[in-house]
Amino acid sequence: MTAFRAAPFKAACIQLRSSDDVADNIRQTVLLVREAAAQGASFIATPENTTLMAPDGGAKLAHSFDEAHDPALPVFAGLAKELNVWLLIGSLAIKVSPTKTANRSFLFAPDGSITARYSKIHLFDVALDGGESYRESSTVEGGDTAVVADTVLGTIGLTVCYDVRFPLLYRQLAQKGAFLFTVPSAFTVPTGQAHWHVLLRARAIENGAFVIAPAQGGLHANGRRTYGHSLIVSPWGEVLAEAGTDPGVILADIDPALSLQARSRIPNLQHDRAFAGP
């Protein structure tokens, strides 16, 4: 499917401040998705860890389900169908073994079916200044497959959070026709302040693609702080909409033809060359 024949549409990012209460997180997400749809959005995206921000890996496993039994999936399927929208659930913790979950995005079509699934490839293992440390790989099984979804809106490339630091993934998605990337996230405050805007704008500019990046934001019940600042970025690198740190909705008009225009002005996707070394 060619992305650039699609008509313009309105997209929304849902910003959340999820807790370890799965049922409450589902309720809050549903309310904000309804708000976005009422404002005319036909593509709505939620952040990473939409239904569960657990205090540690053990708590995450205790509150997670396999895909067949996750209580959020039928709710979101029904919501997409009721509202007649494309709904990207940024990620859920899907139990794939007794000791690990997958950090998995789900793209629901307006008929409620799952059009695409993507399990986060790059896992966040880091020790930050100030004593913060994260080792996602201890309880998360990384994915191994890049995913594009062909939709009536155009071809969409799915990624999650830490993936944004790996430009080759986005290059390959763009080469497969993606005019829009989704980057649902739960960035830490220090890394968000330093890198969030520049990384998302860079992925947009170097690929001539829209970026839709819904985020977690603020002080969570488990004591963790996330950066927020959900963004929608144009293929020319312009910030079309930005949130603060509180839960809510941001919206922007998306014209897929602008991706083609950006790629025509700077046709670098056509100029990749093989090289030797170093």
Rosetta blueprint (number, residue, H / E / L):
1 M L
2 T L
3 A H
4 F H
5 R H
6 A L
7 A L
8 P L
9 F E
10 K E
11 A E
12 A E
13 C E
14 I E
15 Q E
16 L E
17 R L
18 S L
19 S L
20 D L
21 D L
22 V H
23 A H
24 D H
25 N H
26 I H
27 R H
28 Q H
29 T H
30 V H
31 L H
32 L H
33 V H
34 R H
35 E H
36 A H
37 A H
38 A H
39 Q L
40 G L
41 A L
42 S L
43 F E
44 I E
45 A E
46 T L
47 P L
48 E L
49 N L
50 T L
51 T L
52 L L
53 M L
54 A L
55 P L
56 D L
57 G H
58 G H
59 A H
60 K H
61 L H
62 A H
63 H L
64 S L
65 F E
66 D L
67 E H
68 A H
69 H H
70 D L
71 P L
72 A H
73 L H
74 P H
75 V H
76 F H
77 A H
78 G H
79 L H
80 A H
81 K H
82 E H
83 L H
84 N L
85 V L
86 W E
87 L E
88 L E
89 I E
90 G E
91 S E
92 L E
93 A E
94 I E
95 K E
96 V L
97 S L
98 P L
99 T L
100 K L
101 T E
102 A E
103 N E
104 R E
105 S E
106 F E
107 L E
108 F E
109 A L
110 P L
111 D L
112 G L
113 S L
114 I E
115 T E
116 A E
117 R E
118 Y E
119 S E
120 K L
121 I L
122 H L
123 L L
124 F L
125 D E
126 V E
127 A E
128 L L
129 D L
130 G L
131 G L
132 E L
133 S E
134 Y E
135 R E
136 E H
137 S H
138 S H
139 T L
140 V E
141 E L
142 G L
143 G L
144 D L
145 T L
146 A L
147 V E
148 V E
149 A E
150 D E
151 T E
152 V L
153 L L
154 G E
155 T E
156 I E
157 G E
158 L E
159 T L
160 V L
161 C H
162 Y H
163 D H
164 V H
165 R H
166 F L
167 P H
168 L H
169 L H
170 Y H
171 R H
172 Q H
173 L H
174 A H
175 Q H
176 K L
177 G L
178 A L
179 F L
180 L E
181 F E
182 T E
183 V L
184 P L
185 S E
186 A L
187 F L
188 T E
189 V H
190 P H
191 T H
192 G H
193 Q H
194 A H
195 H H
196 W H
197 H H
198 V H
199 L H
200 L H
201 R H
202 A H
203 R H
204 A H
205 I H
206 E H
207 N H
208 G L
209 A L
210 F E
211 V E
212 I E
213 A E
214 P L
215 A E
216 Q E
217 G E
218 G E
219 L E
220 H L
221 A L
222 N L
223 G L
224 R L
225 R E
226 T E
227 Y E
228 G L
229 H L
230 S L
231 L E
232 I E
233 V E
234 S L
235 P L
236 W L
237 G L
238 E L
239 V E
240 L E
241 A E
242 E E
243 A L
244 G L
245 T L
246 D L
247 P L
248 G E
249 V E
250 I E
251 L E
252 A E
253 D E
254 I E
255 D L
256 P L
257 A H
258 L H
259 S H
260 L H
261 Q H
262 A H
263 R H
264 S H
265 R H
266 I L
267 P L
268 N H
269 L H
270 Q H
271 H L
272 D L
273 R L
274 A L
275 F L
276 A L
277 G L
278 P L
